[in-house]
Amino acid sequence: IKVYPTLGVKGKNDLLKSLAHRGESGSIRFIAGQLENGSDDLAATAAWSLGRIGGARSLGALSSAYSKDPSSKVAPAIEQALLANDRVSSDLLYSIYRDGSSVSQRRAALRLLIDRQDGGVAEAIADGLASDDSDLRRIAIDSAPHQTNATRSMLGA
């Protein structure tokens, strides 16, 4: 996209959003490049854009950027985009649950982990039950009727 370098920050943000609304997977590489361009505003918009486009390539770019310990402004945008992607791995969900940038991101990750019912959900529920955050505890408590017998026995229920 030849005009991109000549645009100001607002123009660059608008262009990234426009590419996301068009949903063209051919734009993913370009948008992903903006995750690491040094500008937190553009990186956050790029994360949102990749989340909007979705798919495996967007997920790969977001996962890679998240693994590089993004700034406190970019991390929430990446987490939100990852949480919106149905293909996000349970490992990434656990990472967001443990180290998410906000309690709301952690709550969303816990809900997704519980919905998935994969092998490690009991640990996340146990952590939720022990949490200082009352909403995380409530999510964990509310999940109990939905747990398998194996999960319940791991939780000591």
C-alpha positions in Angstrom: 0.0 0.0 0.0 2.1 2.8 -1.4 0.3 5.7 0.2 0.6 4.4 3.8 4.0 5.9 4.6 2.8 9.4 3.6 -0.3 9.3 5.9 -0.5 10.7 9.4 -1.4 8.6 12.3 -5.2 9.2 11.8 -4.9 8.3 8.2 -3.0 5.2 9.0 -5.5 4.1 11.6 -8.4 4.7 9.1 -6.6 2.7 6.5 -6.1 -0.2 8.8 -9.7 -0.1 9.9 -10.8 0.1 6.2 -8.8 -3.0 5.4 -10.4 -4.8 8.3 -13.9 -3.9 7.2 -13.1 -5.2 3.7 -12.0 -8.5 5.3 -9.4 -9.4 2.7 -7.0 -12.0 3.9 -4.4 -10.6 1.5 -4.1 -7.6 3.8 -3.1 -9.7 6.8 0.7 -9.5 6.3 0.6 -5.8 5.9 -1.6 -5.3 8.9 0.5 -7.7 11.0 3.6 -5.6 10.2 2.0 -2.7 12.0 1.9 -4.7 15.2 5.6 -4.1 15.6 6.1 -0.7 14.0 6.8 1.1 17.3 3.6 3.0 17.5 1.2 1.7 20.2 -1.8 3.4 18.6 -1.2 1.8 15.3 -0.3 -1.6 16.8 -3.6 -1.5 18.8 -5.6 -0.7 15.7 -3.7 -3.4 13.8 -4.6 -6.0 16.5 -8.3 -4.9 16.3 -8.1 -5.2 12.5 -6.6 -8.7 12.6 -9.3 -9.7 15.1 -12.0 -8.4 12.7 -10.6 -10.3 9.7 -10.1 -13.5 11.7 -8.8 -16.8 10.4 -5.7 -18.8 10.9 -3.2 -16.2 9.5 -4.6 -13.4 11.7 -4.5 -15.7 14.7 -0.8 -16.6 13.9 0.1 -12.9 13.7 -1.7 -12.0 16.9 -0.3 -15.0 18.8 3.2 -14.1 17.7 2.8 -10.5 18.8 1.3 -11.5 22.1 4.2 -13.9 22.9 6.6 -10.9 22.5 5.2 -9.2 25.7 3.5 -6.2 24.1 3.1 -2.8 25.7 0.4 -2.2 28.2 -1.6 -0.3 25.5 -1.2 -3.0 22.9 -1.7 -6.1 25.0 -5.4 -5.5 25.7 -6.1 -5.0 22.0 -4.3 -8.2 21.2 -6.1 -10.1 24.0 -9.5 -8.9 22.8 -8.7 -10.0 19.2 -7.5 -13.4 20.4 -10.6 -13.9 22.6 -12.8 -13.1 19.6 -11.1 -15.8 17.5 -12.8 -19.3 17.7 -9.5 -20.9 16.8 -7.4 -19.5 19.7 -5.5 -22.2 21.4 -6.3 -23.3 25.0 -2.7 -22.4 25.8 -3.2 -18.8 24.8 -6.5 -18.7 26.7 -4.6 -19.9 29.8 -2.0 -17.3 29.3 -4.6 -14.6 29.0 -6.4 -16.0 32.1 -3.2 -16.0 34.2 -1.5 -12.9 32.9 -4.2 -10.8 31.1 -4.0 -7.1 31.1 -7.3 -6.7 32.9 -9.7 -8.6 35.0 -12.4 -8.4 32.3 -10.0 -10.1 29.8 -9.2 -12.8 32.5 -12.9 -13.4 33.1 -13.5 -13.8 29.3 -10.7 -16.2 29.0 -11.9 -18.3 32.0 -15.4 -18.5 30.5 -14.0 -19.7 27.2 -11.8 -22.3 28.9 -14.8 -23.6 30.9 -16.9 -23.8 27.7 -14.2 -25.8 26.0 -13.9 -28.4 28.8 -10.4 -29.4 27.8 -8.0 -31.3 30.0 -6.7 -28.3 32.0 -9.9 -26.6 32.8 -10.0 -27.9 36.4 -6.8 -26.0 37.2 -8.3 -22.8 35.8 -11.5 -23.3 37.8 -9.5 -24.0 41.0 -7.5 -20.8 40.4 -10.8 -18.9 39.8 -12.2 -20.3 43.1 -9.1 -19.0 44.9 -9.1 -15.6 43.2 -9.4 -12.3 45.0 -11.8 -11.2 42.3 -15.4 -12.0 43.2 -16.5 -12.3 39.6 -13.8 -14.8 38.8 -14.9 -16.8 41.8 -18.6 -16.6 40.7 -17.7 -17.8 37.2 -15.8 -20.7 38.6 -18.6 -21.6 41.0 -21.3 -21.3 38.3 -19.3 -23.7 36.1 -19.6 -26.5 38.7 -22.9 -27.9 37.4 -21.4 -28.1 33.9 -18.3 -30.0 34.9 -17.6 -33.6 34.1 -17.2 -36.1 36.9 -13.4 -36.2 36.3 -13.2 -32.4 36.6 -15.2 -32.4 39.7 -13.0 -35.0 41.3 -9.9 -32.9 40.5 -11.5 -30.0 42.2 -12.3 -32.1 45.2 -16.1 -31.7 44.7 
